[in-house]
Amino acid sequence: MELPRRERQDELLRPGELTSLRQRLRTRAAKHDLTTVIACAFDHRTRMLPFIFADLRMAPAGSRAIGAAMVDAGFEKTRIVLQQWNRNFRPSQMRLDGRIPDLFMVSSMQLHAAACKDLIQDACRIDEAHRPLIIAGGPKVIYEPWDVFSADPRNPWGADVVVTGEEYVLLSLIESLLDIRGEGESLRRTFQRARDMGVLDSIPGLVYPNTGPAGNAVELVDTGIQRLLGDLDELPHPVLGYKLLEPPSKAPTLGSKAVAADRVRKLSPIGSLVLTFGCKFACEYCPIPAYNQRQHRVKSGERIADEFIQLYKSYGMRYFFGSDDNFFNDHKRTLEICDKLAHTVIDGKPVRKIARWGTEVTVHDTLKLKDHIPLIRSAGVRALWMGVEDMTATLVNKGQTTSKTLEAFNLLKKHGIAAMPMMMHHDDQPLVSNSDKPYGLLNQIRLLRKAGAASMQVLMLVPATGSKLFTGTYTSGMAYESVAGRKVEEHMLGGNYVIASNYKRPWIKQANILIAYAYFYNPLRFLWSIPFPKTRLYLMDSGMQAIGMWGGAMTALRTSGWLLRLMTGRIERKSAPPNTKLPFRAADGGTASHALPGTPLVTLRLPNRKSKDFDPDRGDPNAVPLQILAS
């Protein structure tokens, strides 16, 4: 299931390519006067630990980044709708600038796939003559692009195209459409002509359907793996995205204006920022290295400092979360960034007095940088989420041991940085162990709390799309199809539900997660943390305890029914991963880059677009399917 790698030395865009593309679009934006609505899909059934609070109080970076790219390219009439805040939003009723938008984009994680599909289906209720061009993007469709296209002619809903890449892919698509757009022509009609003319096939990072008479998808075409942006300084500034947010509302329609600048900090007190991408480790359960083409991509210290400054001055933001895969991955670049931030001044004060931020790192790299922790704190870092997984390295080995993990946590505690461990529970791990080796889940949590852990994340190992283990988890029979008649749904894939296990009594594993949270977050620890906090940050420890107790109660409420089913019901197991029944091919007729093994492959006689018989509205009548093969 890992994404294939492009040819060596062809993984990255040439320096300046994204900058040039943005500049070209600005010169033609006014002529086309596009309106765009970007929806961030959100399934409210996912509201539990470890996501609770941040899920509503931190506007997602992905949707904002797309909005910022549109505005930066000159398309000012853009609005971002977060389903977290606008639960009743209906695309069929949206109007922007007094009209149905030209573009409707949906971004979704896999957890929120049901909400994503609902949004697309509702947008498809708009009549054909006025329907916007529907684009799907985000982590869900990067790995499973086929899941937003219907093959049913009785219900032919679906996106018009999937973007399996980043900003450059989307803007390249828009530029290609504007190059051939006719006077007064809808962008969706332009897209259909571009598709039939083969214009899209030269843009790596797209998946689009060829449709039947009823409008349903009959086959999917994959243009390949995207080229990645190497220098993240070329990205549009994140300050642009926040001014596009739709205010919270219970209405299905859009408001007349985006949220006022003075309300942004109240609605999203935590700012999520892209600082770096990539990780040196190749954990079998993780899709990150393959997605990044084994590259590590960063912003400069100067750019990150400017983002802190502009977000503070524009919206009053003071708390930030870096959406890094492993911020400490490249030690030299990490120190360059931190040194720049440590010497940055905002309103006459050092950055650490104004901006406080955290991000994700590993135990291994923390210890490699142990002599530089004071500098890192001077850069404003106040919390580090650490992928401990299992202190004994039984589940996964990223250079951590019990002694090294505790050393790293005590080091951060000494220098006033809160350590936030992220743990994974698995079949072979008991709740409590009696041996000298702290193998039990509670044994490890007790040691981590003593060493200064301010929060705790405990998730069960589940099939992760895009990872090496994904397909094998299904073919081995480990993944569940249903339990006591209730099917496993995508909103359950976050790790809070036991949905893949060979343990004879899986309900015990489900109970272990709840016990672990109750052990770490409870009223006694909350009261004790007020006079004796585990961190030097004022009231942070007690605040995390309060959020954790609230989140723990929500987790128990949502998962207790599943626990009972695991205890009493019959478990049906899957024998193959979720896949498409639609034929799926590359643009040249070969195997699609985003296809799983076993995906139907249609081998086509490709249309001759130079033929006198070729009509861009109807395609080439001589291009007919020859055979169906298994890829």
C-alpha positions as CSV (number, residue, x, y, z in Angstrom):
1,M,0.0,0.0,0.0
2,E,3.0,2.3,0.2
3,L,3.0,4.9,-2.5
4,P,5.6,4.1,-5.2
5,R,8.7,6.3,-5.5
6,R,9.4,8.5,-8.5
7,E,12.6,8.1,-10.5
8,R,15.6,9.2,-8.4
9,Q,16.4,12.9,-8.8
10,D,12.9,13.5,-10.0
11,E,11.1,13.5,-6.7
12,L,11.2,17.3,-6.2
13,L,10.1,20.3,-8.1
14,R,12.8,22.6,-9.5
15,P,13.5,25.5,-7.2
16,G,11.2,28.4,-7.9
17,E,8.6,26.3,-9.8
18,L,5.8,27.0,-7.3
19,T,6.7,30.7,-7.1
20,S,6.6,31.1,-10.8
21,L,3.2,29.3,-11.0
22,R,1.7,31.5,-8.4
23,Q,2.9,34.6,-10.3
24,R,1.5,33.4,-13.6
25,L,-1.9,32.8,-12.1
26,R,-2.0,36.3,-10.6
27,T,-1.8,37.8,-14.0
28,R,-4.9,36.1,-15.2
29,A,-7.0,35.8,-12.0
30,A,-9.0,39.0,-12.5
31,K,-10.1,38.0,-15.9
32,H,-11.7,34.8,-14.7
33,D,-13.2,36.0,-11.4
34,L,-13.5,32.6,-9.8
35,T,-15.3,31.9,-6.6
36,T,-14.2,29.0,-4.4
37,V,-15.5,27.2,-1.3
38,I,-13.2,24.8,0.5
39,A,-14.8,22.5,3.0
40,C,-12.9,20.6,5.7
41,A,-14.9,17.4,6.3
42,F,-15.3,16.5,10.0
43,D,-17.2,13.5,11.6
44,H,-18.2,14.5,15.1
45,R,-18.2,10.9,16.2
46,T,-14.4,11.2,16.4
47,R,-14.6,13.7,19.2
48,M,-12.6,11.8,21.9
49,L,-9.0,11.4,23.2
50,P,-6.4,12.3,22.0
51,F,-8.0,14.8,19.6
52,I,-10.6,16.4,21.8
53,F,-10.2,20.2,22.4
54,A,-7.7,20.7,19.6
55,D,-10.2,19.3,17.1
56,L,-12.4,22.4,17.5
57,R,-9.8,24.9,18.7
58,M,-7.1,24.5,16.0
59,A,-8.2,25.3,12.4
60,P,-6.6,22.6,10.3
61,A,-3.5,23.5,8.3
62,G,-4.4,21.6,5.2
63,S,-7.6,23.4,4.3
64,R,-6.1,26.8,5.2
65,A,-3.1,26.1,3.0
66,I,-5.3,25.5,0.0
67,G,-7.3,28.6,0.8
68,A,-4.0,30.6,1.2
69,A,-2.8,29.3,-2.2
70,M,-6.0,30.4,-3.9
71,V,-5.9,33.9,-2.5
72,D,-2.1,34.2,-3.1
73,A,-2.8,33.2,-6.8
74,G,-5.3,36.1,-7.1
75,F,-8.6,34.4,-6.4
76,E,-9.7,36.5,-3.5
77,K,-13.3,35.2,-3.5
78,T,-12.5,32.1,-1.4
79,R,-14.2,30.8,1.7
80,I,-13.1,28.0,4.0
81,V,-15.9,26.0,5.8
82,L,-14.9,23.9,8.8
83,Q,-17.5,21.2,9.6
84,Q,-16.1,21.4,13.1
85,W,-17.8,24.8,13.4
86,N,-20.5,24.4,10.7
87,R,-22.0,21.0,11.3
88,N,-25.1,21.8,9.2
89,F,-23.4,23.2,6.2
90,R,-24.9,22.0,2.9
91,P,-23.0,22.6,-0.4
92,S,-26.3,22.5,-2.4
93,Q,-27.3,25.7,-0.6
94,M,-24.0,27.6,-0.7
95,R,-23.7,30.9,-2.3
96,L,-20.6,33.1,-2.5
97,D,-20.6,36.6,-3.9
98,G,-24.3,36.0,-4.7
99,R,-23.7,32.9,-6.9
100,I,-23.0,29.2,-6.8
101,P,-19.2,28.9,-6.6
102,D,-17.1,27.9,-9.6
103,L,-15.0,25.5,-7.5
104,F,-16.0,23.3,-4.5
105,M,-13.2,21.6,-2.8
106,V,-13.4,19.0,0.0
107,S,-10.4,18.0,2.2
108,S,-10.7,15.0,4.4
109,M,-8.8,12.6,6.6
110,Q,-9.8,9.0,6.5
111,L,-11.5,9.3,9.9
112,H,-13.9,11.8,8.3
113,A,-14.6,10.0,5.1
114,A,-18.3,9.6,5.7
115,A,-18.7,13.3,6.1
116,C,-16.6,13.9,3.0
117,K,-18.8,11.7,0.9
118,D,-21.9,13.4,2.3
119,L,-20.6,16.8,1.2
120,I,-19.8,15.6,-2.3
121,Q,-23.1,13.9,-2.7
122,D,-24.9,17.0,-1.6
123,A,-22.9,19.1,-4.0
124,C,-24.0,16.8,-6.8
125,R,-27.6,17.7,-6.1
126,I,-26.9,21.1,-7.7
127,D,-28.3,20.9,-11.3
128,E,-25.8,20.2,-14.0
129,A,-26.0,23.6,-15.6
130,H,-24.7,25.3,-12.5
131,R,-22.8,22.7,-10.7
132,P,-19.3,23.7,-9.6
133,L,-16.1,21.8,-10.4
134,I,-15.8,19.4,-7.5
135,I,-12.3,18.6,-6.3
136,A,-11.4,16.2,-3.5
137,G,-8.1,16.2,-1.6
138,G,-6.5,15.5,1.7
139,P,-5.1,12.3,3.3
140,K,-8.1,10.2,2.6
141,V,-7.9,10.4,-1.2
142,I,-4.1,10.5,-1.4
143,Y,-4.3,6.8,-0.6
144,E,-7.8,5.8,-1.6
145,P,-8.8,8.2,-4.4
146,W,-11.3,5.7,-5.9
147,D,-13.6,6.1,-2.8
148,V,-15.1,9.4,-3.8
149,F,-16.5,8.1,-7.2
150,S,-19.8,6.3,-7.6
151,A,-20.1,3.5,-10.2
152,D,-23.8,3.3,-9.7
153,P,-25.8,4.8,-12.7
154,R,-28.8,5.1,-10.4
155,N,-26.9,7.3,-8.0
156,P,-24.0,8.9,-10.1
157,W,-22.5,11.1,-7.4
158,G,-18.7,11.8,-7.3
159,A,-16.0,14.3,-7.4
160,D,-14.9,15.5,-10.8
161,V,-11.2,15.0,-9.9
162,V,-9.0,14.1,-7.0
163,V,-5.8,15.9,-6.2
164,T,-3.5,13.3,-4.7
165,G,-0.8,16.0,-4.1
166,E,-0.1,19.4,-2.6
167,E,-0.6,23.0,-3.6
168,Y,1.4,22.8,-6.8
169,V,-0.7,20.1,-8.2
170,L,-4.0,22.0,-7.6
171,L,-2.6,25.3,-9.0
172,S,-1.2,23.5,-12.0
173,L,-4.7,22.0,-12.7
174,I,-6.3,25.4,-12.4
175,E,-3.7,27.0,-14.7
176,S,-4.3,24.3,-17.3
177,L,-8.0,24.9,-17.2
178,L,-7.7,28.6,-17.5
179,D,-5.5,28.2,-20.6
180,I,-8.4,26.7,-22.6
181,R,-11.4,28.2,-20.8
182,G,-13.9,29.7,-23.2
183,E,-15.7,33.0,-22.7
184,G,-18.5,32.5,-20.2
185,E,-17.8,28.8,-19.9
186,S,-18.3,27.1,-16.6
187,L,-15.1,25.8,-15.0
188,R,-16.6,22.3,-14.8
189,R,-17.4,22.3,-18.5
190,T,-13.8,23.4,-19.2
191,F,-12.6,20.6,-17.0
192,Q,-14.6,18.0,-19.0
193,R,-13.1,19.3,-22.2
194,A,-9.6,19.2,-20.8
195,R,-10.1,15.7,-19.6
196,D,-11.3,14.5,-23.0
197,M,-8.4,16.3,-24.7
198,G,-5.8,14.7,-22.5
199,V,-4.7,18.0,-21.0
200,L,-4.8,16.6,-17.5
201,D,-2.6,13.6,-18.2
202,S,0.6,15.7,-18.0
203,I,-0.1,16.8,-14.5
204,P,1.2,14.2,-12.0
205,G,-0.9,14.0,-8.9
206,L,-4.5,13.7,-10.3
207,V,-7.1,10.9,-10.5
208,Y,-10.2,11.5,-12.6
209,P,-13.1,9.4,-13.9
210,N,-14.2,8.7,-17.3
211,T,-18.0,8.7,-17.0
212,G,-20.9,6.8,-18.6
213,P,-24.1,8.3,-20.1
214,A,-25.7,8.6,-16.6
215,G,-22.7,10.5,-15.3
216,N,-21.3,7.6,-13.2
217,A,-17.7,6.6,-13.2
218,V,-16.8,3.7,-15.5
219,E,-13.1,3.8,-15.1
220,L,-10.5,5.9,-13.2
221,V,-7.3,7.4,-14.7
222,D,-4.2,8.1,-12.6
223,T,-1.7,10.7,-13.8
224,G,1.0,9.4,-11.3
225,I,2.8,10.4,-8.2
226,Q,3.3,14.1,-7.6
227,R,6.6,16.0,-7.6
228,L,7.1,17.5,-4.1
229,L,8.0,21.0,-3.2
230,G,11.5,20.9,-1.7
231,D,11.8,24.4,-0.4
232,L,8.8,25.0,1.9
233,D,9.6,28.8,1.9
234,E,7.8,28.9,-1.5
235,L,4.5,28.1,0.1
236,P,2.0,30.9,0.4
237,H,2.0,32.6,3.8
238,P,-0.4,31.0,6.3
239,V,-1.7,34.4,7.4
240,L,-3.8,34.4,4.2
241,G,-5.8,31.3,5.2
242,Y,-7.1,32.6,8.5
243,K,-8.9,35.5,6.9
244,L,-11.0,33.1,4.8
245,L,-12.7,31.1,7.6
246,E,-16.5,30.8,7.7
247,P,-17.8,31.9,11.1
248,P,-19.4,29.1,13.3
249,S,-23.0,28.7,12.5
250,K,-25.9,26.3,12.7
251,A,-27.2,27.4,9.3
252,P,-26.7,25.2,6.1
253,T,-25.7,28.3,4.1
254,L,-22.7,30.6,4.1
255,G,-22.5,33.9,5.9
256,S,-22.1,37.2,4.1
257,K,-18.5,37.6,5.4
258,A,-15.6,35.5,6.6
259,V,-14.8,35.6,10.3
260,A,-13.5,39.0,11.6
261,A,-9.8,39.2,12.3
262,D,-10.4,40.0,15.9
263,R,-12.3,36.7,16.4
264,V,-9.8,34.4,14.9
265,R,-7.7,34.0,18.0
266,K,-10.8,33.2,20.1
267,L,-12.1,30.6,17.7
268,S,-8.6,29.1,16.9
269,P,-6.3,29.9,19.8
270,I,-3.8,27.3,18.6
271,G,-2.3,27.9,15.2
272,S,-1.2,24.8,13.2
273,L,1.8,25.5,11.0
274,V,3.8,23.4,8.5
275,L,7.5,23.7,9.5
276,T,9.1,20.5,8.1
277,F,8.0,17.3,6.3
278,G,9.6,13.8,6.5
279,C,11.2,11.3,8.9
280,K,14.3,9.3,8.7
281,F,12.7,6.2,10.3
282,A,10.9,3.7,8.2
283,C,8.3,2.2,10.6
284,E,6.2,-0.4,8.9
285,Y,2.9,1.0,10.2
286,C,3.7,4.6,9.0
287,P,3.0,6.0,5.5
288,I,5.0,9.2,6.1
289,P,8.4,8.3,4.5
290,A,6.9,6.9,1.3
291,Y,4.6,9.9,0.9
292,N,7.6,12.2,1.2
293,Q,9.5,10.1,-1.3
294,R,12.2,9.6,1.4
295,Q,12.9,13.3,1.4
296,H,13.1,15.8,4.3
297,R,11.7,19.2,3.5
298,V,11.9,22.3,5.6
299,K,11.2,26.0,6.0
300,S,13.9,28.3,6.9
301,G,14.2,29.9,10.3
302,E,13.6,33.3,8.8
303,R,10.3,32.2,7.2
304,I,9.1,30.5,10.4
305,A,9.9,33.6,12.4
306,D,8.0,35.7,10.0
307,E,5.0,33.4,10.3
308,F,5.0,33.8,14.1
309,I,5.3,37.5,13.8
310,Q,2.6,38.0,11.2
311,L,0.1,35.7,12.8
312,Y,0.6,37.4,16.2
313,K,0.3,40.9,14.7
314,S,-2.7,40.0,12.5
315,Y,-4.7,37.9,14.8
316,G,-3.0,38.0,18.3
317,M,-2.0,34.3,18.1
318,R,0.5,33.1,20.7
319,Y,0.2,29.4,20.7
320,F,1.3,27.2,17.7
321,F,1.6,23.6,16.8
322,G,4.1,22.5,14.2
323,S,2.5,19.7,12.0
324,D,5.9,18.1,11.6
325,D,6.6,14.4,11.1
326,N,9.8,14.6,13.1
327,F,11.0,18.2,13.7
328,F,14.4,16.9,15.0
329,N,15.0,14.7,12.0
330,D,17.8,16.9,10.5
331,H,19.8,18.1,13.5
332,K,21.7,20.9,11.6
333,R,18.5,22.3,10.1
334,T,16.7,22.1,13.5
335,L,19.4,24.1,15.2
336,E,19.5,26.7,12.4
337,I,15.7,27.2,12.8
338,C,15.9,27.4,16.6
339,D,18.9,29.7,16.6
340,K,17.0,32.1,14.3
341,L,13.9,32.0,16.5
342,A,15.9,32.4,19.7
343,H,17.2,35.7,18.3
344,T,13.9,36.9,16.9
345,V,12.2,39.9,18.7
346,I,8.5,40.6,18.6
347,D,7.3,44.0,19.9
348,G,10.6,44.4,21.7
349,K,10.4,41.1,23.4
350,P,12.2,37.8,22.6
351,V,10.0,35.3,20.8
352,R,9.9,33.0,23.8
353,K,7.9,35.6,25.7
354,I,5.3,35.9,22.9
355,A,5.1,32.7,20.9
356,R,4.9,29.3,22.6
357,W,4.8,26.2,20.4
358,G,5.2,22.5,20.3
359,T,5.6,19.8,17.7
360,E,6.5,16.1,17.2
361,V,9.9,14.5,17.7
362,T,11.5,11.1,18.6
363,V,13.3,10.0,21.7
364,H,16.4,9.1,19.6
365,D,16.7,12.6,18.1
366,T,16.0,14.3,21.4
367,L,19.0,12.7,23.0
368,K,21.1,13.5,20.0
369,L,20.3,17.1,20.6
370,K,20.5,17.0,24.4
371,D,23.3,19.6,24.6
372,H,21.0,22.1,22.7
373,I,17.8,21.8,24.7
374,P,18.3,25.2,26.3
375,L,18.5,26.8,22.8
376,I,15.4,24.9,21.7
377,R,13.5,26.3,24.7
378,S,14.8,29.8,23.9
379,A,13.2,29.4,20.5
380,G,9.8,29.2,22.2
381,V,9.3,25.4,22.3
382,R,7.2,24.5,25.4
383,A,5.9,21.0,24.5
384,L,7.1,18.1,22.5
385,W,4.9,15.2,21.4
386,M,7.2,12.1,21.4
387,G,6.5,8.9,19.5
388,V,7.4,6.5,22.2
389,E,5.0,3.8,21.1
390,D,6.5,1.2,23.3
391,M,9.4,2.0,25.7
392,T,10.8,-1.5,25.4
393,A,11.0,-1.3,21.6
394,T,9.1,-4.6,21.3
395,L,6.5,-3.2,18.9
396,V,8.8,-0.8,17.0
397,N,12.4,0.1,17.4
398,K,13.2,3.8,16.8
399,G,16.3,3.8,18.9
400,Q,14.4,4.0,22.2
401,T,14.9,2.0,25.3
402,T,13.4,2.4,28.8
403,S,16.5,4.2,30.1
404,K,16.9,6.4,27.0
405,T,13.2,7.4,27.1
406,L,13.3,8.3,30.8
407,E,16.5,10.2,30.2
408,A,14.9,12.3,27.4
409,F,11.8,13.0,29.5
410,N,13.8,14.1,32.5
411,L,16.0,16.3,30.3
412,L,13.0,18.1,28.9
413,K,11.4,18.4,32.3
414,K,14.6,20.0,33.6
415,H,14.6,22.7,30.9
416,G,10.9,23.5,31.2
417,I,9.6,21.6,28.1
418,A,6.5,19.5,28.6
419,A,6.9,15.9,27.2
420,M,3.8,14.5,25.6
421,P,4.2,10.7,25.0
422,M,2.3,8.9,22.2
423,M,1.9,5.2,23.0
424,M,0.6,2.3,21.0
425,H,-1.1,-0.7,22.7
426,H,-0.9,-4.1,20.9
427,D,-1.8,-7.7,21.3
428,D,1.4,-8.8,23.1
429,Q,1.4,-6.1,25.7
430,P,-0.2,-6.8,29.1
431,L,-1.9,-4.2,31.1
432,V,0.5,-4.7,34.0
433,S,3.7,-6.7,34.1
434,N,5.4,-8.1,37.3
435,S,8.9,-8.5,35.9
436,D,11.7,-6.0,36.2
437,K,11.2,-5.0,32.6
438,P,8.4,-2.4,32.4
439,Y,6.5,-4.2,29.6
440,G,3.0,-3.6,30.9
441,L,1.0,-0.6,29.6
442,L,0.4,0.9,33.1
443,N,4.0,0.2,34.1
444,Q,5.2,2.4,31.3
445,I,2.7,5.1,31.9
446,R,3.7,5.3,35.6
447,L,7.3,5.7,34.7
448,L,6.6,8.3,32.1
449,R,4.4,10.3,34.4
450,K,7.1,10.2,37.1
451,A,9.6,11.5,34.5
452,G,7.4,14.5,33.6
453,A,4.8,13.4,31.1
454,A,2.1,16.1,31.0
455,S,-0.3,14.3,28.7
456,M,-0.8,10.7,27.4
457,Q,-2.0,9.3,24.1
458,V,-2.8,5.5,24.0
459,L,-4.1,4.1,20.8
460,M,-4.5,0.6,19.5
461,L,-2.5,-0.5,16.4
462,V,-4.9,-0.3,13.4
463,P,-4.5,-0.7,9.6
464,A,-2.9,2.5,8.4
465,T,-3.5,3.4,4.7
466,G,-0.3,4.0,2.9
467,S,1.8,1.8,5.2
468,K,3.7,-1.4,4.5
469,L,1.5,-3.3,6.9
470,F,-1.8,-2.2,5.5
471,T,-2.6,-4.9,3.0
472,G,-1.1,-7.7,5.2
473,T,-3.3,-6.7,8.1
474,Y,-6.3,-7.6,6.0
475,T,-5.0,-10.6,4.1
476,S,-3.9,-12.2,7.3
477,G,-7.4,-12.0,8.7
478,M,-6.4,-9.7,11.5
479,A,-8.7,-6.8,10.5
480,Y,-12.4,-7.0,11.5
481,E,-15.3,-6.7,9.1
482,S,-17.9,-6.5,11.8
483,V,-18.5,-7.2,15.5
484,A,-21.9,-8.5,16.7
485,G,-23.4,-7.3,13.4
486,R,-22.0,-3.8,13.5
487,K,-19.7,-3.1,10.6
488,V,-16.3,-1.4,11.2
489,E,-16.6,2.2,9.9
490,E,-13.9,4.6,8.8
491,H,-14.5,6.9,11.8
492,M,-13.3,4.0,14.0
493,L,-9.8,3.9,12.4
494,G,-8.2,6.4,14.7
495,G,-6.9,3.8,17.2
496,N,-9.5,4.2,19.9
497,Y,-11.4,1.2,18.8
498,V,-10.0,-2.4,18.7
499,I,-10.7,-3.3,15.1
500,A,-7.7,-5.4,14.2
501,S,-6.5,-8.0,16.7
502,N,-5.6,-11.7,17.0
503,Y,-6.1,-11.6,20.8
504,K,-8.6,-14.2,22.0
505,R,-10.4,-11.7,24.2
506,P,-10.1,-8.4,22.3
507,W,-12.5,-6.7,24.7
508,I,-9.7,-6.7,27.2
509,K,-7.6,-4.6,24.9
510,Q,-10.5,-2.2,24.5
511,A,-10.8,-2.0,28.3
512,N,-7.1,-1.5,28.7
513,I,-7.2,1.7,26.7
514,L,-9.9,3.1,29.0
515,I,-8.1,2.0,32.1
516,A,-4.9,3.6,30.9
517,Y,-6.6,6.9,30.4
518,A,-8.3,6.7,33.7
519,Y,-5.0,5.9,35.4
520,F,-3.3,8.9,33.9
521,Y,-6.2,11.4,33.9
522,N,-8.2,11.4,37.2
523,P,-9.4,13.8,39.9
524,L,-6.5,12.9,42.3
525,R,-3.8,13.7,39.7
526,F,-5.7,16.9,38.8
527,L,-5.7,18.1,42.4
528,W,-2.1,17.1,43.0
529,S,-1.0,18.8,39.8
530,I,-2.1,22.2,41.0
531,P,0.5,22.6,43.8
532,F,3.0,20.0,42.4
533,P,2.9,20.2,38.6
534,K,5.1,18.0,36.4
535,T,6.0,20.9,34.2
536,R,7.3,24.5,34.8
537,L,4.6,25.9,32.5
538,Y,1.9,27.7,34.7
539,L,-1.1,25.5,35.2
540,M,-0.4,23.5,32.1
541,D,-0.3,20.2,34.0
542,S,-3.7,20.8,35.7
543,G,-5.1,22.1,32.4
544,M,-4.1,18.9,30.6
545,Q,-5.6,16.8,33.4
546,A,-8.9,18.7,33.0
547,I,-9.0,18.2,29.3
548,G,-7.9,14.6,29.7
549,M,-10.7,13.7,32.1
550,W,-13.3,15.3,29.8
551,G,-11.8,13.5,26.8
552,G,-11.6,10.2,28.8
553,A,-15.3,10.4,29.6
554,M,-16.1,11.0,25.9
555,T,-13.9,8.1,24.9
556,A,-15.6,5.8,27.4
557,L,-19.0,7.0,26.2
558,R,-18.3,6.3,22.6
559,T,-16.3,3.1,22.9
560,S,-18.1,1.2,25.7
561,G,-20.8,-0.2,23.4
562,W,-18.0,-1.5,21.1
563,L,-16.4,-3.1,24.2
564,L,-19.6,-4.9,25.0
565,R,-19.9,-6.2,21.4
566,L,-16.3,-7.5,21.5
567,M,-17.2,-9.3,24.7
568,T,-20.4,-10.9,23.6
569,G,-20.7,-10.8,19.8
570,R,-19.4,-12.7,16.9
571,I,-16.4,-11.2,15.1
572,E,-16.3,-11.4,11.3
573,R,-12.9,-10.8,9.7
574,K,-11.8,-9.3,6.4
575,S,-9.7,-11.2,3.9
576,A,-8.7,-8.3,1.7
577,P,-8.3,-4.5,2.1
578,P,-11.0,-2.1,0.9
579,N,-10.6,-1.6,-2.8
580,T,-12.4,-0.3,-5.8
581,K,-14.4,-2.4,-8.3
582,L,-13.8,0.3,-10.9
583,P,-11.2,-0.3,-13.6
584,F,-8.2,1.9,-12.6
585,R,-5.3,2.6,-15.0
586,A,-2.5,5.0,-15.5
587,A,-2.9,7.8,-18.1
588,D,-0.7,5.7,-20.5
589,G,-2.8,2.6,-20.0
590,G,-0.5,0.9,-17.5
591,T,-0.9,0.2,-13.8
592,A,-2.1,3.1,-11.7
593,S,0.3,4.4,-9.1
594,H,-2.4,4.6,-6.5
595,A,-3.9,1.2,-7.2
596,L,-3.8,-1.7,-4.8
597,P,-2.9,-5.2,-6.0
598,G,-5.9,-6.9,-7.5
599,T,-7.4,-3.6,-8.8
600,P,-9.1,-4.1,-12.2
601,L,-7.1,-2.7,-15.0
602,V,-8.6,-1.7,-18.3
603,T,-6.2,-1.7,-21.3
604,L,-7.4,0.8,-23.8
605,R,-6.7,1.7,-27.3
606,L,-5.7,5.3,-26.5
607,P,-7.5,8.0,-28.5
608,N,-5.7,9.7,-31.4
609,R,-6.3,13.3,-30.5
610,K,-4.9,14.4,-33.9
611,S,-7.4,12.2,-35.8
612,K,-10.1,13.9,-37.8
613,D,-12.6,11.7,-35.9
614,F,-11.6,13.1,-32.5
615,D,-14.1,15.4,-30.9
616,P,-13.1,16.9,-27.5
617,D,-16.7,16.9,-26.5
618,R,-17.2,13.2,-27.2
619,G,-13.7,11.7,-27.4
620,D,-12.5,9.3,-30.0
621,P,-15.2,6.7,-31.1
622,N,-12.3,4.3,-32.0
623,A,-10.9,4.2,-28.4
624,V,-12.7,1.1,-27.1
625,P,-11.8,-1.2,-24.2
626,L,-9.9,-4.3,-25.3
627,Q,-9.5,-6.4,-22.2
628,I,-9.7,-6.3,-18.4
629,L,-6.6,-7.6,-16.5
630,A,-5.6,-7.9,-12.9
631,S,-2.8,-5.4,-12.1
